[in-house]
Amino acid sequence: MSRIKGLLAAATVLLTLATPAFAQYKPWPSPIPEVPRWGDYDNGHTWRDAAWWWDSQPGWVKQHHPEWWGDFDNDHQWHPAWWWWDSQPAWVREHHPEWWGDYYQGNWYPATWWYQYQPEWAREHHPEWWGDVDQGVWYPAGWWWILQPNWVLQNHPEWWGDDWDGLWYPAPWWWQLQPDWVIAHHPDWWGEFDDQHNWRPAGWWWRNKPDWVRANHPDWWGDFDDQHIWRPAGWWWQNRPDWVRENHPDWWGDFDDNKIWRPASWWWTTKPDWVKENHPNWWGDFDDKHAWHTDQKVASARRCLGRSASSRMEGRLRRQARLARSALVGAKGSHRGPAASSRLERRDARVGSARAWRATGSSPAEAQRRVAGARAQSRPATAGGWAQAGGAIATASAKA
């Protein structure tokens, strides 16, 4: 009897602790609703549960009810997601991170249940549960991608994921089970694993750990909309392109053949030759894991300078390699006349100013004045003195 009293006391404490957390949200129905009753009527108008459909017509389920989450056990008995979460949570976390949901009073409930009874809480605590309402029922992103893909492309390009074996799986599933494939094909699926090794998309991190994002992933571009929902740069380019051009010209990227906006990291990873030809001003580099990262100093400078000044600066830097080669030819060709040497000198000054700007973050005009001053102190009498001038430029850049 004492053990029973102890358990009842512990349950009371847990309930007491849980109640204030939901006090500010929609009141709970009484009694607490059960888990969804997944199933449908067959051709003979006999109602069949989800287990029957998955066992007898899995292809039909994938096409019409991909939100009926579950799997078969070793005895080929199909069980819904809450059965797995209650009996084998570690296995679910490893194999099915796309089965979104949470616990309440010791029982696990899927995301659709939460959106039906506690929608405000779900939106605030789980922005990574992508989905929307259709005819009064909330469906996860996989349902929308299967049944209304064009609507998703138009309204929610930030619902990252892809198809496999007839079902659509969100980015957490791919990062968990196929990370190398994601790095190679979708570096634009921004996110990271939390302390419990659950992969969270950028929106979750920006909402819960914004300082950590600013320090570690400033290239997860995006902002909060009017409903305080964080949207990545692709969403903004899709829905508010004029606002992006005005406020975030540093969100580099372009639309692909399917009219999906991809950030610079995606283009550098999948189509580097195209970037080199069309957008050499998308500066950055690959890390040790071959993940491309934007040069944030340059991106921020572009934003501060404004699009016009930045474009002029970028034009100079695009010519940097060509001008450097021209200068090298000039150094070797001492027979060039004064006019040719003067042209090369002006070009080299522009290159030096661009380098100084990139190294110091000062304006292009200021950097050019500093380099010009250094050049005046060590102007070569002939083209043979270019090596000495180059050293003066490097010194000026370092001091700047």
C-alpha positions as CSV (number, residue, x, y, z in Angstrom):
1,M,0.0,0.0,0.0
2,S,2.8,2.4,0.9
3,R,4.3,1.8,-2.6
4,I,1.0,2.7,-4.3
5,K,0.8,5.8,-2.2
6,G,4.3,6.7,-3.2
7,L,3.5,6.3,-6.9
8,L,0.4,8.3,-6.6
9,A,2.3,11.1,-4.9
10,A,5.0,11.1,-7.6
11,A,2.3,11.2,-10.3
12,T,0.6,14.2,-8.5
13,V,3.9,16.1,-8.4
14,L,4.5,15.5,-12.1
15,L,1.0,16.6,-13.0
16,T,1.5,19.7,-10.8
17,L,4.7,20.5,-12.5
18,A,3.3,20.0,-16.0
19,T,0.1,22.0,-15.5
20,P,1.7,25.5,-15.2
21,A,3.6,24.9,-18.4
22,F,0.3,24.8,-20.3
23,A,-1.6,27.3,-18.1
24,Q,-1.1,30.1,-20.7
25,Y,-2.4,28.1,-23.6
26,K,-5.7,26.6,-24.7
27,P,-7.5,24.7,-21.9
28,W,-7.3,21.0,-22.1
29,P,-10.4,19.0,-22.9
30,S,-11.6,16.7,-20.1
31,P,-10.9,13.9,-20.2
32,I,-7.6,14.1,-22.1
33,P,-8.3,13.0,-25.7
34,E,-6.9,9.7,-27.0
35,V,-4.4,9.3,-29.8
36,P,-5.8,9.7,-33.3
37,R,-7.8,6.8,-34.7
38,W,-6.0,6.3,-38.0
39,G,-7.9,4.3,-40.7
40,D,-10.4,4.5,-43.6
41,Y,-13.2,2.6,-45.3
42,D,-12.4,0.1,-47.9
43,N,-14.4,-0.5,-51.1
44,G,-17.0,-2.5,-49.2
45,H,-17.5,0.4,-46.8
46,T,-15.9,-1.6,-44.0
47,W,-13.7,0.5,-41.7
48,R,-10.1,-0.7,-41.5
49,D,-7.4,0.6,-39.2
50,A,-4.0,1.8,-40.4
51,A,-2.4,-1.5,-39.6
52,W,-4.7,-3.3,-42.0
53,W,-4.0,-0.7,-44.8
54,W,-0.2,-0.8,-44.3
55,D,-0.3,-4.6,-44.4
56,S,-2.6,-5.0,-47.4
57,Q,-2.2,-1.9,-49.4
58,P,1.0,0.0,-48.5
59,G,1.2,1.8,-51.8
60,W,-2.3,3.3,-51.3
61,V,-1.2,4.5,-47.8
62,K,1.9,6.2,-49.1
63,Q,-0.1,8.0,-51.7
64,H,-3.1,9.0,-49.5
65,H,-2.1,8.9,-45.9
66,P,1.7,9.3,-45.4
67,E,0.9,10.8,-42.0
68,W,0.0,7.4,-40.7
69,W,3.4,6.9,-39.0
70,G,4.4,3.5,-37.8
71,D,6.3,0.3,-38.7
72,F,6.3,-3.5,-38.5
73,D,7.8,-5.3,-35.6
74,N,9.8,-8.6,-35.8
75,D,6.6,-10.5,-36.0
76,H,5.3,-8.4,-38.9
77,Q,2.7,-6.7,-36.7
78,W,2.3,-3.0,-37.7
79,H,2.3,-0.6,-34.8
80,P,1.6,3.2,-34.9
81,A,4.3,5.7,-33.9
82,W,3.1,6.2,-30.3
83,W,3.5,2.5,-29.7
84,W,7.1,2.7,-30.8
85,W,7.8,5.9,-28.8
86,D,6.4,4.3,-25.7
87,S,8.1,1.0,-26.0
88,Q,11.3,1.7,-28.0
89,P,12.1,5.4,-27.9
90,A,15.8,5.0,-28.6
91,W,15.0,3.0,-31.7
92,V,12.6,5.7,-32.9
93,R,15.2,8.5,-32.4
94,E,17.7,6.6,-34.4
95,H,15.5,5.4,-37.3
96,H,12.4,7.7,-37.4
97,P,13.2,11.3,-36.3
98,E,10.4,12.3,-38.7
99,W,7.7,10.9,-36.4
100,W,7.1,14.3,-34.7
101,G,5.4,14.5,-31.4
102,D,5.9,14.8,-27.6
103,Y,5.0,13.4,-24.3
104,Y,2.2,14.5,-22.0
105,Q,1.5,12.9,-18.6
106,G,3.7,10.0,-19.6
107,N,2.1,9.3,-22.9
108,W,3.4,10.2,-26.4
109,Y,1.2,12.0,-28.8
110,P,1.9,12.8,-32.5
111,A,2.2,16.3,-33.8
112,T,-1.3,16.3,-35.4
113,W,-2.8,15.6,-31.9
114,W,-0.8,18.6,-30.4
115,Y,-1.9,20.9,-33.2
116,Q,-5.5,19.9,-32.6
117,Y,-5.6,20.5,-28.8
118,Q,-2.6,22.8,-28.1
119,P,-1.7,24.6,-31.4
120,E,-0.1,27.6,-29.7
121,W,2.2,25.5,-27.6
122,A,3.2,23.4,-30.6
123,R,4.1,26.4,-32.6
124,E,6.1,28.0,-29.8
125,H,8.0,24.9,-28.7
126,H,8.3,22.9,-31.9
127,P,8.8,25.2,-34.9
128,E,10.5,22.1,-36.6
129,W,7.2,20.4,-36.9
130,W,6.5,21.5,-40.4
131,G,2.9,21.3,-41.6
132,D,-0.3,23.1,-42.0
133,V,-4.1,22.8,-41.7
134,D,-6.4,21.4,-44.4
135,Q,-10.2,21.4,-43.8
136,G,-9.6,21.8,-40.0
137,V,-7.0,19.0,-39.7
138,W,-3.3,19.6,-39.3
139,Y,-1.1,17.5,-41.6
140,P,2.7,17.2,-41.5
141,A,5.0,18.4,-44.3
142,G,5.2,14.8,-45.8
143,W,1.5,14.8,-46.4
144,W,1.7,18.1,-48.2
145,W,4.7,17.2,-50.3
146,I,2.9,14.0,-51.5
147,L,-0.5,15.4,-52.1
148,Q,0.1,19.1,-53.0
149,P,3.7,19.6,-53.9
150,N,3.1,22.7,-56.0
151,W,1.5,24.4,-53.1
152,V,4.5,23.6,-50.9
153,L,6.9,24.9,-53.5
154,Q,5.0,28.2,-53.6
155,N,4.3,28.7,-49.9
156,H,6.8,26.6,-47.9
157,P,10.2,26.1,-49.7
158,E,11.7,25.9,-46.2
159,W,10.1,22.5,-45.6
160,W,13.3,20.7,-46.6
161,G,13.3,17.1,-47.5
162,D,13.2,14.6,-50.3
163,D,11.5,11.4,-51.5
164,W,12.6,7.8,-50.8
165,D,10.8,4.6,-51.4
166,G,7.5,6.3,-52.2
167,L,7.5,8.6,-49.1
168,W,8.7,12.1,-48.4
169,Y,11.2,12.4,-45.5
170,P,12.2,15.7,-43.9
171,A,15.7,17.0,-43.4
172,P,16.1,15.5,-39.9
173,W,15.6,12.0,-41.3
174,W,18.2,12.6,-44.0
175,W,20.7,14.2,-41.7
176,Q,20.3,11.3,-39.3
177,L,20.5,8.4,-41.8
178,Q,22.2,9.8,-44.9
179,P,24.5,12.7,-43.8
180,D,27.0,12.4,-46.6
181,W,24.3,12.5,-49.2
182,V,22.9,15.7,-47.6
183,I,26.3,17.4,-47.6
184,A,26.8,16.5,-51.2
185,H,23.3,17.4,-52.5
186,H,21.6,19.7,-50.0
187,P,24.0,21.9,-48.0
188,D,21.2,24.4,-47.9
189,W,19.4,22.3,-45.3
190,W,20.7,24.3,-42.5
191,G,20.7,22.9,-39.0
192,E,22.6,21.0,-36.3
193,F,22.3,18.2,-33.8
194,D,21.4,19.3,-30.2
195,D,22.8,17.8,-27.0
196,Q,20.4,14.8,-27.3
197,H,21.6,14.2,-30.8
198,N,18.3,15.3,-32.3
199,W,18.8,17.2,-35.6
200,R,17.1,20.6,-35.4
201,P,16.7,23.0,-38.4
202,A,18.0,26.5,-38.4
203,G,14.6,27.9,-37.4
204,W,14.6,26.0,-34.2
205,W,18.1,27.2,-33.4
206,W,17.3,30.8,-34.2
207,R,14.3,30.7,-31.9
208,N,15.9,28.8,-29.0
209,K,19.7,29.6,-29.2
210,P,20.1,32.8,-31.3
211,D,23.4,33.8,-29.7
212,W,24.9,30.4,-30.5
213,V,23.8,30.7,-34.1
214,R,25.3,34.2,-34.5
215,A,28.6,32.8,-33.1
216,N,28.7,29.5,-35.0
217,H,26.5,29.8,-38.1
218,P,26.0,33.4,-39.2
219,D,25.5,32.0,-42.7
220,W,22.1,30.5,-41.8
221,W,20.4,33.4,-43.4
222,G,16.8,34.3,-42.6
223,D,14.6,36.4,-40.3
224,F,11.4,36.3,-38.3
225,D,8.1,37.1,-40.1
226,D,5.1,39.0,-38.7
227,Q,4.0,35.9,-36.8
228,H,7.5,35.5,-35.2
229,I,8.2,32.4,-37.3
230,W,11.7,32.2,-38.5
231,R,12.0,31.8,-42.3
232,P,15.2,31.1,-44.2
233,A,16.4,33.2,-47.0
234,G,14.8,31.0,-49.6
235,W,11.4,31.8,-48.2
236,W,12.0,35.5,-48.2
237,W,13.4,35.5,-51.8
238,Q,10.3,33.5,-52.8
239,N,7.7,35.7,-51.0
240,R,9.3,39.1,-50.3
241,P,12.1,39.6,-52.9
242,D,12.0,43.4,-52.8
243,W,12.4,43.4,-49.1
244,V,15.4,41.1,-49.4
245,R,17.1,43.3,-52.0
246,E,16.6,46.3,-49.8
247,N,17.6,44.8,-46.5
248,H,19.7,41.7,-47.2
249,P,21.7,41.9,-50.4
250,D,24.2,39.8,-48.6
251,W,21.9,36.7,-48.8
252,W,23.7,35.4,-51.9
253,G,21.9,32.8,-54.1
254,D,19.7,32.3,-57.1
255,F,16.7,30.3,-58.3
256,D,17.3,26.9,-59.8
257,D,15.5,25.3,-62.8
258,N,12.5,24.4,-60.6
259,K,12.2,28.0,-59.4
260,I,13.5,27.1,-55.9
261,W,15.9,29.7,-54.4
262,R,19.2,28.1,-53.4
263,P,21.9,29.8,-51.3
264,A,25.4,30.3,-52.5
265,S,26.5,27.2,-50.5
266,W,24.2,25.0,-52.6
267,W,25.5,26.4,-55.9
268,W,29.2,26.1,-54.9
269,T,28.6,22.5,-53.9
270,T,26.5,21.3,-56.9
271,K,27.4,23.7,-59.7
272,P,30.8,25.3,-59.0
273,D,31.6,26.1,-62.6
274,W,28.3,28.0,-63.0
275,V,29.1,30.1,-60.0
276,K,32.6,30.9,-61.1
277,E,31.2,32.1,-64.4
278,N,28.2,34.0,-63.2
279,H,28.8,34.9,-59.5
280,P,32.5,35.0,-58.7
281,N,31.6,37.5,-56.0
282,W,30.0,34.9,-53.8
283,W,33.1,34.6,-51.6
284,G,33.7,31.7,-49.3
285,D,35.5,28.4,-49.1
286,F,35.0,24.7,-48.2
287,D,35.8,23.4,-44.7
288,D,37.5,20.1,-43.9
289,K,34.1,18.3,-44.4
290,H,33.7,19.9,-47.9
291,A,30.9,22.1,-46.6
292,W,31.0,25.5,-48.2
293,H,30.8,28.6,-45.9
294,T,30.3,32.2,-46.9
295,D,32.9,34.8,-46.1
296,Q,30.7,36.7,-43.6
297,K,33.0,39.7,-43.4
298,V,32.6,40.3,-47.1
299,A,28.9,39.6,-47.0
300,S,28.4,42.0,-44.2
301,A,30.4,44.7,-45.9
302,R,28.3,44.3,-49.0
303,R,25.2,44.9,-46.9
304,C,26.7,48.0,-45.2
305,L,28.0,49.5,-48.4
306,G,24.7,49.1,-50.2
307,R,24.2,47.3,-53.5
308,S,25.5,50.1,-55.8
309,A,28.9,50.6,-54.0
310,S,29.2,46.9,-53.4
311,S,28.6,46.1,-57.1
312,R,31.4,48.5,-58.1
313,M,33.7,46.9,-55.6
314,E,32.8,43.4,-56.8
315,G,33.5,44.5,-60.4
316,R,37.0,45.5,-59.3
317,L,37.6,42.2,-57.6
318,R,36.3,40.1,-60.4
319,R,39.1,41.6,-62.5
320,Q,41.7,41.0,-59.9
321,A,43.1,37.8,-61.3
322,R,43.3,39.2,-64.8
323,L,44.9,42.4,-63.7
324,A,47.4,40.6,-61.6
325,R,48.5,38.6,-64.7
326,S,48.7,41.8,-66.7
327,A,50.9,43.3,-64.0
328,L,53.1,40.2,-64.1
329,V,53.5,40.6,-67.9
330,G,54.3,44.2,-67.4
331,A,57.0,43.4,-64.9
332,K,58.7,41.0,-67.4
333,G,58.3,43.4,-70.3
334,S,60.6,46.3,-69.4
335,H,60.4,47.4,-73.0
336,R,56.9,48.7,-72.6
337,G,56.4,52.4,-73.1
338,P,55.4,55.0,-70.4
339,A,51.7,54.7,-71.5
340,A,51.5,51.0,-71.0
341,S,53.4,51.2,-67.7
342,S,50.9,53.8,-66.5
343,R,47.9,51.6,-67.4
344,L,49.5,48.7,-65.5
345,E,50.2,50.9,-62.6
346,R,46.6,52.1,-62.3
347,R,45.4,48.5,-62.6
348,D,47.8,47.3,-59.9
349,A,46.6,50.1,-57.6
350,R,43.0,48.9,-58.0
351,V,44.0,45.4,-57.2
352,G,46.0,46.5,-54.1
353,S,43.0,48.6,-52.9
354,A,40.7,45.7,-53.2
355,R,43.1,43.5,-51.3
356,A,43.4,46.1,-48.6
357,W,39.6,46.5,-48.4
358,R,39.2,42.7,-47.9
359,A,41.9,42.5,-45.3
360,T,40.7,45.5,-43.2
361,G,37.0,46.0,-43.8
362,S,37.6,49.7,-44.7
363,S,35.8,51.2,-47.6
364,P,37.2,50.6,-51.1
365,A,37.9,54.4,-51.5
366,E,39.8,54.6,-48.2
367,A,41.8,51.5,-49.0
368,Q,42.6,52.9,-52.5
369,R,43.9,56.2,-51.0
370,R,46.1,54.3,-48.6
371,V,47.6,52.1,-51.3
372,A,48.1,55.2,-53.6
373,G,50.0,56.8,-50.8
374,A,52.3,53.8,-50.4
375,R,52.8,53.7,-54.2
376,A,53.8,57.4,-54.3
377,Q,56.5,56.7,-51.8
378,S,58.0,53.8,-53.9
379,R,57.1,54.6,-57.5
380,P,59.3,52.6,-59.8
381,A,61.1,54.5,-62.5
382,T,60.6,51.6,-65.0
383,A,58.4,48.6,-65.3
384,G,61.3,46.6,-63.8
385,G,60.5,48.1,-60.4
386,W,57.1,46.4,-60.1
387,A,58.4,44.0,-57.5
388,Q,59.4,46.8,-55.2
389,A,56.0,48.5,-55.6
390,G,54.2,45.2,-54.9
391,G,56.0,45.0,-51.5
392,A,54.9,48.6,-50.7
393,I,51.3,47.6,-51.5
394,A,51.4,44.6,-49.3
395,T,52.9,46.7,-46.4
396,A,50.1,49.3,-46.8
397,S,47.5,46.6,-46.8
398,A,48.9,45.1,-43.6
399,K,49.0,48.5,-41.8
400,A,45.5,49.3,-43.0
